[in-house]
């Protein structure tokens, strides 16, 4: 989703800087007083998967590998799956999510756009037909959504990701948005602010004559 410019947590520019080695992908380290949402997401993921198994009766298997699109023309498309659904013709992938108070509003009308993009990307890479998204909301409410493969959506995703990867290969920054992530990336990309050139025109006769004329025109 970040490569398509749809991830609310990471901009295309920040991802580009990580891919080109200009920025390190920050590990999920706890601070003195709290743990990040990513930490809790990783901790809760197995619990969400267990709930999903009990709720649906489907068996799941953890996928410990980075998958690559089999088409050499789409070699830049990689996917990390949470779980594969085993022995089910209808559903093949399980994506687990946990959201807190801030993220709840994004799920009010169903699966957020950035998650749909992520899952369609997974379906594109694996060639599978459908996935379930199981989300734990504020630690006490769980919802399961089905996402069916859409060839038209996948076509747009491939085009967007191809553009992003060309930016990486050409070492050209992608489009910049107004997100906090992009602002952080810009600050790191351009740490030194070079002031504009200042020229002293006080001894320039032509400049002084023009300035005097402008003052007189203003007074008239």
Z-matrix of the N, CA and C atoms (Angstrom, degrees):
N
C 1 1.460
C 2 1.528 1 111.46
N 3 1.339 2 116.08 1 -34.59
C 4 1.468 3 119.40 2 179.31
C 5 1.522 4 110.88 3 -64.72
N 6 1.327 5 117.29 4 -38.03
C 7 1.464 6 121.07 5 179.50
C 8 1.517 7 111.85 6 -67.45
N 9 1.334 8 117.00 7 -20.51
C 10 1.470 9 122.20 8 177.48
C 11 1.527 10 111.66 9 -95.47
N 12 1.327 11 117.04 10 -1.16
C 13 1.463 12 120.64 11 -179.39
C 14 1.513 13 113.72 12 76.80
N 15 1.349 14 117.98 13 23.70
C 16 1.466 15 120.94 14 -175.26
C 17 1.526 16 113.50 15 -115.21
N 18 1.322 17 117.53 16 -1.27
C 19 1.460 18 120.03 17 -178.27
C 20 1.528 19 109.98 18 -83.55
N 21 1.342 20 118.93 19 119.12
C 22 1.466 21 120.01 20 -178.96
C 23 1.522 22 113.62 21 -70.78
N 24 1.330 23 117.35 22 -11.21
C 25 1.457 24 121.46 23 -176.67
C 26 1.521 25 113.29 24 -102.59
N 27 1.331 26 117.57 25 -16.93
C 28 1.466 27 120.93 26 179.94
C 29 1.519 28 109.95 27 -148.04
N 30 1.321 29 116.26 28 126.78
C 31 1.461 30 121.25 29 -179.85
C 32 1.526 31 110.94 30 -81.81
N 33 1.330 32 115.75 31 165.57
C 34 1.459 33 120.75 32 175.15
C 35 1.524 34 110.53 33 -60.21
N 36 1.335 35 116.17 34 -38.61
C 37 1.462 36 119.51 35 -177.35
C 38 1.525 37 111.23 36 -65.86
N 39 1.332 38 117.13 37 -42.45
C 40 1.463 39 119.34 38 179.00
C 41 1.528 40 110.59 39 -64.42
N 42 1.333 41 117.12 40 -42.77
C 43 1.461 42 120.46 41 177.84
C 44 1.518 43 110.58 42 -62.56
N 45 1.331 44 117.07 43 -40.74
C 46 1.468 45 121.44 44 177.85
C 47 1.518 46 111.12 45 -60.85
N 48 1.325 47 117.14 46 -40.57
C 49 1.465 48 120.75 47 179.99
C 50 1.525 49 111.03 48 -67.40
N 51 1.332 50 116.69 49 -34.32
C 52 1.468 51 120.27 50 176.40
C 53 1.525 52 110.06 51 -68.27
N 54 1.339 53 116.38 52 -44.92
C 55 1.459 54 120.92 53 -177.51
C 56 1.532 55 111.98 54 -67.39
N 57 1.342 56 117.60 55 -29.59
C 58 1.460 57 120.81 56 -179.23
C 59 1.527 58 112.03 57 -94.46
N 60 1.326 59 117.25 58 5.81
C 61 1.458 60 120.90 59 175.49
C 62 1.516 61 115.40 60 79.62
N 63 1.339 62 117.20 61 11.58
C 64 1.458 63 119.95 62 179.85
C 65 1.530 64 112.67 63 -84.80
N 66 1.308 65 116.20 64 -17.16
C 67 1.460 66 121.24 65 -177.91
C 68 1.523 67 108.05 66 -143.21
N 69 1.315 68 115.43 67 141.24
C 70 1.458 69 119.98 68 177.26
C 71 1.522 70 110.04 69 -85.53
N 72 1.320 71 115.67 70 139.59
C 73 1.459 72 120.04 71 174.19
C 74 1.519 73 107.81 72 -72.89
N 75 1.329 74 116.29 73 109.04
C 76 1.456 75 120.47 74 -171.63
C 77 1.520 76 111.36 75 -63.49
N 78 1.351 77 118.05 76 126.10
C 79 1.467 78 119.82 77 175.89
C 80 1.517 79 110.70 78 -67.53
N 81 1.308 80 115.27 79 157.99
C 82 1.463 81 120.90 80 -176.38
C 83 1.519 82 109.91 81 -83.67
N 84 1.334 83 115.68 82 81.37
C 85 1.452 84 120.48 83 -178.26
C 86 1.530 85 110.95 84 -100.01
N 87 1.345 86 117.52 85 134.97
C 88 1.463 87 119.31 86 178.14
C 89 1.519 88 111.31 87 -70.95
N 90 1.328 89 115.90 88 146.19
C 91 1.452 90 120.65 89 174.21
C 92 1.523 91 108.25 90 -86.05
N 93 1.327 92 116.27 91 -177.34
C 94 1.466 93 120.36 92 -177.33
C 95 1.526 94 111.87 93 -64.15
N 96 1.332 95 116.26 94 -35.42
C 97 1.467 96 119.61 95 -172.87
C 98 1.521 97 114.37 96 -110.26
N 99 1.324 98 118.85 97 -11.29
C 100 1.464 99 118.35 98 -175.22
C 101 1.520 100 111.15 99 -157.17
N 102 1.332 101 115.28 100 169.74
C 103 1.446 102 123.10 101 175.71
C 104 1.526 103 107.94 102 -114.75
N 105 1.321 104 116.64 103 149.61
C 106 1.457 105 120.31 104 -176.52
C 107 1.523 106 110.76 105 -75.24
N 108 1.342 107 116.86 106 161.52
C 109 1.467 108 120.33 107 176.29
C 110 1.524 109 112.53 108 -57.39
N 111 1.349 110 117.15 109 -34.61
C 112 1.455 111 120.25 110 179.21
C 113 1.531 112 110.73 111 -63.77
N 114 1.320 113 116.76 112 -38.35
C 115 1.469 114 120.73 113 177.95
C 116 1.521 115 109.90 114 -60.33
N 117 1.338 116 116.51 115 -49.65
C 118 1.463 117 119.71 116 -178.12
C 119 1.529 118 110.88 117 -67.24
N 120 1.329 119 116.68 118 -33.47
C 121 1.454 120 119.26 119 176.78
C 122 1.521 121 111.41 120 -60.81
N 123 1.339 122 116.08 121 -43.50
C 124 1.464 123 120.28 122 179.09
C 125 1.529 124 111.54 123 -66.90
N 126 1.338 125 116.65 124 -37.84
C 127 1.460 126 120.25 125 -179.86
C 128 1.530 127 112.00 126 -69.02
N 129 1.328 128 115.69 127 -36.33
C 130 1.465 129 120.46 128 -175.09
C 131 1.532 130 112.92 129 -85.68
N 132 1.319 131 116.49 130 -17.83
C 133 1.469 132 119.71 131 -174.99
C 134 1.533 133 113.18 132 -53.36
N 135 1.357 134 120.65 133 -48.47
C 136 1.477 135 119.64 134 179.39
C 137 1.527 136 113.04 135 -63.07
N 138 1.341 137 116.93 136 -33.56
C 139 1.466 138 120.40 137 178.42
C 140 1.525 139 110.76 138 -67.57
N 141 1.328 140 115.96 139 -39.89
C 142 1.467 141 120.23 140 178.00
C 143 1.528 142 109.93 141 -65.49
N 144 1.328 143 116.54 142 -40.88
C 145 1.463 144 120.45 143 178.74
C 146 1.533 145 110.99 144 -63.63
N 147 1.332 146 116.99 145 -39.94
C 148 1.476 147 120.51 146 177.60
C 149 1.520 148 110.90 147 -64.36
N 150 1.336 149 116.09 148 -42.19
C 151 1.466 150 119.90 149 177.12
C 152 1.522 151 109.73 150 -59.58
N 153 1.343 152 116.00 151 -44.99
C 154 1.463 153 120.75 152 -178.80
C 155 1.526 154 110.98 153 -58.71
N 156 1.328 155 117.19 154 -42.73
C 157 1.465 156 120.95 155 179.63
C 158 1.528 157 111.28 156 -61.98
N 159 1.338 158 116.45 157 -44.47
C 160 1.461 159 120.59 158 179.94
C 161 1.530 160 111.57 159 -67.07
N 162 1.324 161 116.01 160 -37.51
C 163 1.462 162 120.86 161 -176.28
C 164 1.521 163 111.93 162 -72.77
N 165 1.338 164 117.12 163 -41.90
C 166 1.467 165 121.12 164 -172.70
C 167 1.528 166 113.63 165 -101.20
N 168 1.316 167 116.00 166 -22.43
C 169 1.458 168 119.18 167 -174.58
C 170 1.519 169 113.50 168 83.58
N 171 1.331 170 116.89 169 -0.79
C 172 1.461 171 121.11 170 178.39
C 173 1.534 172 110.34 171 -81.45
N 174 1.295 173 116.73 172 143.01
C 175 1.455 174 121.95 173 173.64
C 176 1.528 175 109.58 174 -91.85
N 177 1.337 176 116.06 175 140.90
C 178 1.456 177 119.91 176 179.57
C 179 1.524 178 110.04 177 -124.46
N 180 1.336 179 114.49 178 155.80
C 181 1.461 180 121.31 179 179.30
C 182 1.522 181 108.70 180 -132.23
N 183 1.337 182 116.62 181 131.00
C 184 1.456 183 121.39 182 178.68
C 185 1.518 184 110.04 183 -65.30
N 186 1.329 185 116.52 184 135.70
C 187 1.467 186 121.27 185 179.21
C 188 1.520 187 108.16 186 -104.30
N 189 1.313 188 116.96 187 109.25
C 190 1.469 189 121.84 188 -178.03
C 191 1.529 190 110.32 189 -104.19
N 192 1.304 191 116.17 190 60.85
C 193 1.465 192 120.61 191 -179.29
C 194 1.517 193 109.51 192 -160.24
N 195 1.327 194 115.60 193 152.40
C 196 1.463 195 121.68 194 172.26
C 197 1.519 196 107.35 195 -93.60
N 198 1.316 197 116.95 196 120.70
C 199 1.463 198 121.81 197 -176.54
C 200 1.526 199 110.49 198 -95.00
N 201 1.316 200 116.28 199 144.37
C 202 1.468 201 122.31 200 179.99
C 203 1.515 202 110.02 201 -119.96
N 204 1.327 203 115.37 202 143.57
C 205 1.464 204 119.93 203 178.04
C 206 1.523 205 109.11 204 -59.79
N 207 1.342 206 118.06 205 133.86
C 208 1.477 207 120.31 206 -177.51
C 209 1.525 208 114.19 207 -69.75
N 210 1.324 209 117.99 208 -18.87
C 211 1.464 210 121.30 209 179.52
C 212 1.534 211 109.05 210 -79.39
N 213 1.338 212 118.81 211 119.12
C 214 1.478 213 120.45 212 -179.86
C 215 1.522 214 113.22 213 -56.85
N 216 1.323 215 117.28 214 -27.78
C 217 1.461 216 121.03 215 179.33
C 218 1.530 217 111.56 216 -70.66
N 219 1.334 218 115.93 217 -16.04
C 220 1.464 219 120.57 218 179.16
C 221 1.531 220 110.31 219 -119.52
N 222 1.326 221 115.84 220 35.34
C 223 1.466 222 121.66 221 -176.19
C 224 1.527 223 112.72 222 -61.40
N 225 1.326 224 116.48 223 -22.09
C 226 1.463 225 121.24 224 -178.21
C 227 1.532 226 112.47 225 -76.69
N 228 1.328 227 117.75 226 -8.22
C 229 1.457 228 121.48 227 -178.07
C 230 1.531 229 109.99 228 -90.43
N 231 1.325 230 115.76 229 106.34
C 232 1.457 231 122.98 230 178.21
C 233 1.522 232 109.13 231 -115.56
N 234 1.323 233 116.37 232 152.27
C 235 1.465 234 119.51 233 -177.84
C 236 1.520 235 110.90 234 -140.96
N 237 1.328 236 115.24 235 138.79
C 238 1.461 237 122.71 236 170.81
C 239 1.525 238 107.63 237 -110.28
N 240 1.317 239 117.08 238 117.31
C 241 1.457 240 121.11 239 178.52
C 242 1.524 241 109.71 240 -95.57
N 243 1.334 242 115.89 241 145.08
C 244 1.465 243 119.19 242 171.96
C 245 1.524 244 109.49 243 -72.46
N 246 1.337 245 115.56 244 -58.12
C 247 1.463 246 120.88 245 -177.98
C 248 1.521 247 110.38 246 -145.31
N 249 1.337 248 114.81 247 150.67
C 250 1.459 249 121.43 248 168.71
C 251 1.521 250 107.67 249 -99.53
N 252 1.325 251 116.57 250 137.35
C 253 1.462 252 121.32 251 176.37
C 254 1.525 253 107.20 252 -86.96
N 255 1.331 254 116.27 253 124.69
C 256 1.460 255 122.07 254 -171.61
C 257 1.528 256 110.74 255 -98.68
N 258 1.332 257 115.47 256 133.92
C 259 1.462 258 120.84 257 172.99
C 260 1.508 259 115.50 258 68.80
N 261 1.326 260 116.92 259 29.43
C 262 1.466 261 120.73 260 179.59
C 263 1.524 262 108.39 261 -127.91
N 264 1.318 263 116.54 262 120.26
C 265 1.462 264 120.68 263 -179.19
C 266 1.529 265 112.42 264 -72.72
N 267 1.331 266 116.78 265 -28.06
C 268 1.464 267 120.80 266 -173.94
C 269 1.527 268 112.40 267 -81.87
N 270 1.330 269 118.31 268 -38.75
C 271 1.455 270 123.59 269 -175.74
C 272 1.524 271 109.20 270 -127.46
N 273 1.344 272 116.60 271 135.50
C 274 1.462 273 119.68 272 -178.52
C 275 1.529 274 114.45 273 -119.69
N 276 1.337 275 117.69 274 -17.58
C 277 1.471 276 121.35 275 -175.01
C 278 1.520 277 109.66 276 -130.87
N 279 1.333 278 116.46 277 142.22
C 280 1.464 279 121.85 278 172.94
C 281 1.517 280 109.00 279 -120.80
N 282 1.321 281 116.06 280 124.67
C 283 1.463 282 122.82 281 174.55
C 284 1.527 283 107.92 282 -111.19
N 285 1.329 284 116.66 283 122.47
C 286 1.467 285 121.78 284 -178.38
C 287 1.525 286 110.15 285 -101.63
N 288 1.325 287 116.07 286 135.24
C 289 1.457 288 121.65 287 178.37
C 290 1.520 289 109.44 288 -133.91
N 291 1.323 290 115.79 289 147.69
C 292 1.470 291 121.33 290 170.93
C 293 1.519 292 107.35 291 -133.63
N 294 1.313 293 116.62 292 130.61
C 295 1.463 294 121.03 293 -176.54
C 296 1.524 295 109.64 294 -129.05
N 297 1.326 296 114.46 295 148.01
C 298 1.455 297 120.81 296 177.48
C 299 1.509 298 111.41 297 -100.28
N 300 1.307 299 115.08 298 -157.94
C 301 1.470 300 120.21 299 -175.40
C 302 1.519 301 111.87 300 -62.23
N 303 1.343 302 117.20 301 -41.12
C 304 1.468 303 120.10 302 -178.22
C 305 1.524 304 110.84 303 -65.38
N 306 1.346 305 117.28 304 -41.56
C 307 1.449 306 120.50 305 -175.03
C 308 1.514 307 114.90 306 -79.67
N 309 1.347 308 116.84 307 -13.24
C 310 1.466 309 120.39 308 -175.93
C 311 1.520 310 112.42 309 -57.30
N 312 1.328 311 116.37 310 -41.08
C 313 1.474 312 119.87 311 -176.61
C 314 1.521 313 112.01 312 -63.72
N 315 1.342 314 117.41 313 -26.54
C 316 1.459 315 120.39 314 179.47
C 317 1.528 316 112.27 315 -70.89
N 318 1.345 317 116.42 316 -20.40
C 319 1.463 318 121.25 317 -177.63
C 320 1.521 319 112.26 318 -103.22
N 321 1.312 320 117.47 319 7.54
C 322 1.459 321 121.75 320 -175.18
C 323 1.528 322 111.84 321 -61.71
N 324 1.329 323 116.50 322 -37.03
C 325 1.467 324 120.48 323 -176.87
C 326 1.526 325 112.39 324 -108.35
N 327 1.320 326 116.95 325 23.05
C 328 1.462 327 120.26 326 179.93
C 329 1.515 328 111.25 327 114.34
N 330 1.316 329 116.60 328 -156.35
C 331 1.467 330 121.73 329 -177.30
C 332 1.531 331 109.34 330 -72.64
N 333 1.337 332 118.50 331 126.39
C 334 1.470 333 120.63 332 179.14
C 335 1.527 334 111.86 333 -61.75
N 336 1.319 335 115.10 334 156.95
C 337 1.462 336 120.84 335 -175.95
C 338 1.524 337 111.83 336 -59.11
N 339 1.334 338 117.70 337 -40.33
C 340 1.461 339 119.48 338 -175.98
C 341 1.535 340 111.16 339 -68.49
N 342 1.343 341 117.48 340 -30.63
C 343 1.462 342 120.53 341 177.07
C 344 1.527 343 109.95 342 -75.27
N 345 1.341 344 117.11 343 -39.85
C 346 1.469 345 120.17 344 174.90
C 347 1.527 346 110.88 345 -57.78
N 348 1.327 347 115.58 346 -42.14
C 349 1.464 348 120.58 347 178.56
C 350 1.527 349 110.23 348 -62.87
N 351 1.333 350 116.60 349 -43.68
C 352 1.460 351 121.28 350 179.30
C 353 1.529 352 111.51 351 -60.31
N 354 1.330 353 116.16 352 -45.43
C 355 1.466 354 120.31 353 -176.98
C 356 1.531 355 111.04 354 -71.27
N 357 1.334 356 118.18 355 -40.75
C 358 1.465 357 120.08 356 176.23
C 359 1.529 358 110.40 357 -62.06
N 360 1.314 359 117.12 358 -35.60
C 361 1.463 360 121.54 359 175.22
C 362 1.531 361 109.64 360 -61.81
N 363 1.330 362 117.25 361 -44.57
C 364 1.464 363 121.35 362 178.55
C 365 1.531 364 110.99 363 -61.77
N 366 1.332 365 116.41 364 -42.22
C 367 1.462 366 120.30 365 178.57
C 368 1.530 367 110.95 366 -64.89
N 369 1.330 368 116.27 367 -36.01
C 370 1.462 369 120.27 368 179.15
C 371 1.527 370 110.92 369 -65.90
N 372 1.322 371 116.72 370 -45.16
C 373 1.467 372 121.05 371 -177.21
C 374 1.523 373 111.50 372 -67.60
N 375 1.330 374 116.77 373 -41.58
C 376 1.465 375 121.22 374 -174.81
C 377 1.522 376 113.66 375 -87.05
N 378 1.334 377 117.17 376 -18.62
C 379 1.461 378 120.15 377 -176.16
C 380 1.524 379 113.10 378 78.41
N 381 1.333 380 117.14 379 9.32
C 382 1.464 381 120.86 380 -179.31
C 383 1.524 382 110.69 381 -78.61
N 384 1.355 383 114.92 382 169.68
C 385 1.461 384 120.11 383 -171.64
C 386 1.527 385 114.54 384 -105.84
N 387 1.326 386 117.99 385 -25.02
C 388 1.470 387 118.80 386 -176.35
C 389 1.525 388 110.80 387 -158.25
N 390 1.320 389 115.36 388 155.58
C 391 1.461 390 121.85 389 179.95
C 392 1.524 391 109.42 390 -140.63
N 393 1.315 392 115.76 391 156.93
C 394 1.451 393 122.54 392 170.33
C 395 1.522 394 108.71 393 -108.43
N 396 1.321 395 115.19 394 138.33
C 397 1.462 396 121.57 395 171.47
C 398 1.517 397 107.10 396 -110.62
N 399 1.320 398 115.95 397 118.20
C 400 1.469 399 121.29 398 178.98
C 401 1.523 400 107.68 399 -109.13
N 402 1.330 401 116.68 400 117.28
C 403 1.462 402 121.11 401 -175.03
C 404 1.520 403 110.90 402 -117.90
N 405 1.322 404 115.46 403 132.95
C 406 1.459 405 122.86 404 173.82
C 407 1.517 406 107.39 405 -99.76
N 408 1.334 407 116.87 406 119.73
C 409 1.462 408 122.20 407 -174.21
C 410 1.523 409 109.88 408 -107.37
N 411 1.314 410 115.31 409 118.30
C 412 1.473 411 122.61 410 177.53
C 413 1.533 412 112.66 411 55.03
N 414 1.311 413 117.22 412 26.78
C 415 1.453 414 121.71 413 172.96
C 416 1.512 415 116.26 414 77.71
N 417 1.351 416 118.69 415 0.96
C 418 1.464 417 118.22 416 -175.70
C 419 1.533 418 114.42 417 -140.13
N 420 1.327 419 118.21 418 -8.76
C 421 1.465 420 120.83 419 -179.92
C 422 1.526 421 108.98 420 -125.21
N 423 1.325 422 116.10 421 131.88
C 424 1.459 423 120.64 422 -178.50
C 425 1.526 424 110.62 423 -123.28
N 426 1.332 425 115.98 424 135.51
C 427 1.455 426 121.70 425 177.94
C 428 1.522 427 109.43 426 -130.32
N 429 1.323 428 115.57 427 148.17
C 430 1.461 429 121.55 428 177.79
C 431 1.528 430 108.81 429 -122.97
N 432 1.319 431 115.79 430 127.09
C 433 1.463 432 121.87 431 -179.38
C 434 1.529 433 109.13 432 -120.73
N 435 1.322 434 115.56 433 144.33
C 436 1.459 435 120.88 434 175.34
C 437 1.520 436 109.85 435 -100.28
N 438 1.329 437 116.45 436 132.66
C 439 1.467 438 122.29 437 176.76
C 440 1.523 439 107.58 438 -119.02
N 441 1.329 440 116.21 439 117.24
C 442 1.466 441 122.05 440 -178.66
C 443 1.523 442 110.31 441 -97.04
N 444 1.288 443 116.33 442 141.69
C 445 1.462 444 122.22 443 -179.26
C 446 1.523 445 111.17 444 -55.11
N 447 1.332 446 116.41 445 133.63
C 448 1.465 447 122.72 446 178.03
C 449 1.526 448 108.40 447 -126.71
N 450 1.312 449 116.84 448 112.42
C 451 1.465 450 120.72 449 -177.71
C 452 1.528 451 112.09 450 -64.75
N 453 1.333 452 117.34 451 -35.75
C 454 1.468 453 119.84 452 179.78
C 455 1.523 454 111.27 453 -67.27
N 456 1.333 455 116.85 454 -40.73
C 457 1.467 456 120.54 455 177.40
C 458 1.522 457 110.02 456 -66.27
N 459 1.328 458 117.00 457 -43.29
C 460 1.459 459 121.17 458 179.95
C 461 1.521 460 110.87 459 -61.02
N 462 1.330 461 116.79 460 -37.85
C 463 1.473 462 120.25 461 178.49
C 464 1.524 463 110.78 462 -59.91
N 465 1.341 464 117.09 463 -43.21
C 466 1.471 465 120.47 464 178.58
C 467 1.529 466 110.76 465 -67.22
N 468 1.332 467 116.78 466 -38.49
C 469 1.460 468 120.43 467 179.26
C 470 1.527 469 110.50 468 -63.41
N 471 1.326 470 116.76 469 -43.70
C 472 1.464 471 120.73 470 179.39
C 473 1.521 472 110.36 471 -60.90
N 474 1.333 473 117.27 472 -43.06
C 475 1.462 474 120.75 473 179.73
C 476 1.526 475 110.92 474 -62.93
N 477 1.335 476 116.48 475 -43.78
C 478 1.470 477 120.74 476 -179.20
C 479 1.524 478 110.86 477 -65.54
N 480 1.322 479 116.75 478 -42.17
C 481 1.459 480 120.08 479 -178.74
C 482 1.525 481 111.26 480 -71.46
N 483 1.324 482 116.14 481 -32.96
C 484 1.465 483 119.52 482 176.44
C 485 1.531 484 109.57 483 -64.17
N 486 1.344 485 117.57 484 -43.70
C 487 1.470 486 121.29 485 177.06
C 488 1.526 487 110.27 486 -59.20
N 489 1.343 488 116.38 487 -44.91
C 490 1.465 489 119.76 488 -179.13
C 491 1.523 490 111.03 489 -62.57
N 492 1.339 491 116.92 490 -43.56
C 493 1.461 492 119.18 491 -177.30
C 494 1.524 493 111.36 492 -68.37
N 495 1.331 494 117.40 493 -32.79
C 496 1.462 495 120.19 494 174.53
C 497 1.521 496 110.55 495 -63.47
N 498 1.337 497 116.81 496 -36.16
C 499 1.468 498 120.40 497 175.61
C 500 1.526 499 110.86 498 -62.99
N 501 1.340 500 116.07 499 -38.90
C 502 1.465 501 120.22 500 178.06
C 503 1.523 502 110.27 501 -65.94
N 504 1.330 503 117.25 502 -48.01
C 505 1.463 504 121.03 503 -177.72
C 506 1.519 505 111.97 504 -65.26
N 507 1.326 506 117.81 505 -36.43
C 508 1.461 507 121.68 506 -178.95
C 509 1.529 508 112.22 507 -87.92
N 510 1.345 509 116.15 508 -3.07
C 511 1.466 510 121.76 509 -178.97
C 512 1.530 511 111.18 510 57.88
N 513 1.337 512 114.51 511 40.39
C 514 1.462 513 121.84 512 179.96
C 515 1.528 514 109.03 513 -114.13
N 516 1.330 515 119.15 514 125.30
C 517 1.471 516 120.58 515 -179.11
C 518 1.526 517 111.07 516 -60.90
N 519 1.332 518 117.72 517 139.27
C 520 1.469 519 120.91 518 177.25
C 521 1.520 520 110.91 519 -78.04
N 522 1.307 521 116.34 520 -178.51
C 523 1.458 522 121.44 521 178.85
C 524 1.526 523 110.26 522 -58.80
N 525 1.331 524 115.45 523 145.63
C 526 1.461 525 121.47 524 -178.03
C 527 1.521 526 109.62 525 -107.56
N 528 1.326 527 115.93 526 135.33
C 529 1.460 528 120.21 527 176.28
C 530 1.526 529 109.71 528 -105.71
N 531 1.321 530 116.72 529 -172.65
C 532 1.469 531 121.21 530 -175.48
C 533 1.523 532 112.36 531 -98.67
N 534 1.329 533 117.29 532 20.17
C 535 1.458 534 120.50 533 -176.11
C 536 1.519 535 111.70 534 -78.29
N 537 1.336 536 114.78 535 161.46
C 538 1.465 537 120.96 536 175.96
C 539 1.520 538 110.55 537 -63.43
N 540 1.330 539 116.27 538 -35.57
C 541 1.460 540 121.23 539 178.37
C 542 1.525 541 111.03 540 -62.06
N 543 1.333 542 116.93 541 -44.11
C 544 1.464 543 120.57 542 179.23
C 545 1.525 544 110.87 543 -65.66
N 546 1.331 545 116.19 544 -38.78
C 547 1.469 546 120.12 545 178.80
C 548 1.526 547 110.73 546 -62.09
N 549 1.339 548 116.33 547 -41.59
C 550 1.462 549 120.82 548 178.43
C 551 1.523 550 110.61 549 -63.60
N 552 1.336 551 115.43 550 -41.18
C 553 1.457 552 119.79 551 -179.67
C 554 1.526 553 111.34 552 -66.47
N 555 1.329 554 117.11 553 -40.26
C 556 1.468 555 121.08 554 179.49
C 557 1.518 556 110.52 555 -64.05
N 558 1.338 557 117.03 556 -41.28
C 559 1.460 558 120.47 557 179.20
C 560 1.525 559 111.11 558 -61.66
N 561 1.321 560 116.43 559 -35.79
C 562 1.458 561 119.79 560 179.41
C 563 1.519 562 111.38 561 -79.36
N 564 1.329 563 116.83 562 -32.89
C 565 1.459 564 121.04 563 179.79
C 566 1.527 565 111.18 564 -70.82
N 567 1.344 566 116.29 565 -36.75
C 568 1.471 567 121.08 566 179.88
C 569 1.526 568 109.29 567 -125.38
N 570 1.342 569 117.66 568 72.87
C 571 1.472 570 120.40 569 -175.68
C 572 1.519 571 113.62 570 -69.46
N 573 1.331 572 117.54 571 -28.56
C 574 1.467 573 120.54 572 -178.12
C 575 1.522 574 109.26 573 -100.17
N 576 1.315 575 115.67 574 121.96
C 577 1.465 576 120.83 575 178.79
C 578 1.529 577 108.28 576 -91.81
N 579 1.327 578 116.42 577 110.37
C 580 1.460 579 121.26 578 -178.75
C 581 1.522 580 108.89 579 -86.93
N 582 1.345 581 117.92 580 120.52
C 583 1.464 582 119.26 581 -178.78
C 584 1.514 583 111.58 582 -68.90
N 585 1.301 584 116.33 583 155.45
C 586 1.457 585 120.65 584 175.47
C 587 1.522 586 110.06 585 -65.20
N 588 1.328 587 116.19 586 150.45
C 589 1.460 588 120.45 587 178.76
C 590 1.530 589 109.94 588 -67.22
N 591 1.329 590 116.14 589 133.23
C 592 1.464 591 122.14 590 179.54
C 593 1.521 592 108.57 591 -111.42
N 594 1.314 593 115.80 592 128.51
C 595 1.458 594 120.62 593 -178.93
C 596 1.527 595 109.68 594 -119.17
N 597 1.339 596 115.18 595 132.01
C 598 1.466 597 121.42 596 179.89
C 599 1.525 598 109.44 597 -84.45
N 600 1.374 599 116.48 598 114.08
C 601 1.464 600 121.41 599 -178.42
C 602 1.524 601 112.40 600 -104.74
N 603 1.329 602 116.32 601 11.15
C 604 1.473 603 119.51 602 -175.32
C 605 1.526 604 112.27 603 -63.99
N 606 1.342 605 118.74 604 -27.74
C 607 1.459 606 121.48 605 -179.15
C 608 1.526 607 112.59 606 -101.93
N 609 1.328 608 116.41 607 8.70
C 610 1.453 609 120.77 608 -179.16
C 611 1.530 610 108.80 609 -92.05
N 612 1.359 611 116.15 610 112.54
C 613 1.464 612 120.57 611 -174.55
C 614 1.523 613 111.79 612 -62.19
N 615 1.317 614 118.28 613 -45.29
C 616 1.462 615 120.96 614 -179.63
C 617 1.520 616 111.58 615 -61.18
N 618 1.310 617 115.65 616 -41.37
C 619 1.463 618 119.48 617 179.79
C 620 1.519 619 110.70 618 -65.86
N 621 1.349 620 116.52 619 -39.79
C 622 1.453 621 119.86 620 179.71
C 623 1.521 622 112.13 621 -67.74
N 624 1.338 623 117.54 622 -38.57
C 625 1.456 624 121.18 623 178.02
C 626 1.535 625 110.44 624 -63.54
N 627 1.315 626 114.98 625 -44.06
C 628 1.457 627 119.24 626 179.18
C 629 1.524 628 110.77 627 -63.82
N 630 1.324 629 116.57 628 -40.43
C 631 1.458 630 120.71 629 179.08
C 632 1.530 631 110.52 630 -62.97
N 633 1.340 632 116.04 631 -42.23
C 634 1.472 633 119.96 632 178.49
C 635 1.526 634 110.75 633 -62.53
N 636 1.326 635 117.43 634 -42.00
C 637 1.467 636 120.79 635 178.39
C 638 1.533 637 111.15 636 -61.35
N 639 1.319 638 116.13 637 -41.00
C 640 1.464 639 120.21 638 -179.92
C 641 1.528 640 110.85 639 -64.28
N 642 1.332 641 116.15 640 -38.52
C 643 1.466 642 119.77 641 179.04
C 644 1.528 643 110.30 642 -65.40
N 645 1.368 644 116.33 643 -44.29
C 646 1.456 645 120.63 644 -179.95
C 647 1.530 646 111.37 645 -63.43
N 648 1.352 647 116.86 646 -39.99
C 649 1.454 648 120.72 647 178.66
C 650 1.526 649 110.29 648 -63.47
N 651 1.305 650 115.96 649 -35.61
C 652 1.457 651 119.97 650 -179.00
C 653 1.520 652 110.84 651 -70.93
N 654 1.353 653 116.14 652 -34.07
C 655 1.476 654 120.72 653 -178.03
C 656 1.512 655 111.73 654 -76.75
N 657 1.337 656 118.49 655 -25.32
C 658 1.478 657 121.60 656 -177.92
C 659 1.538 658 112.51 657 -69.69
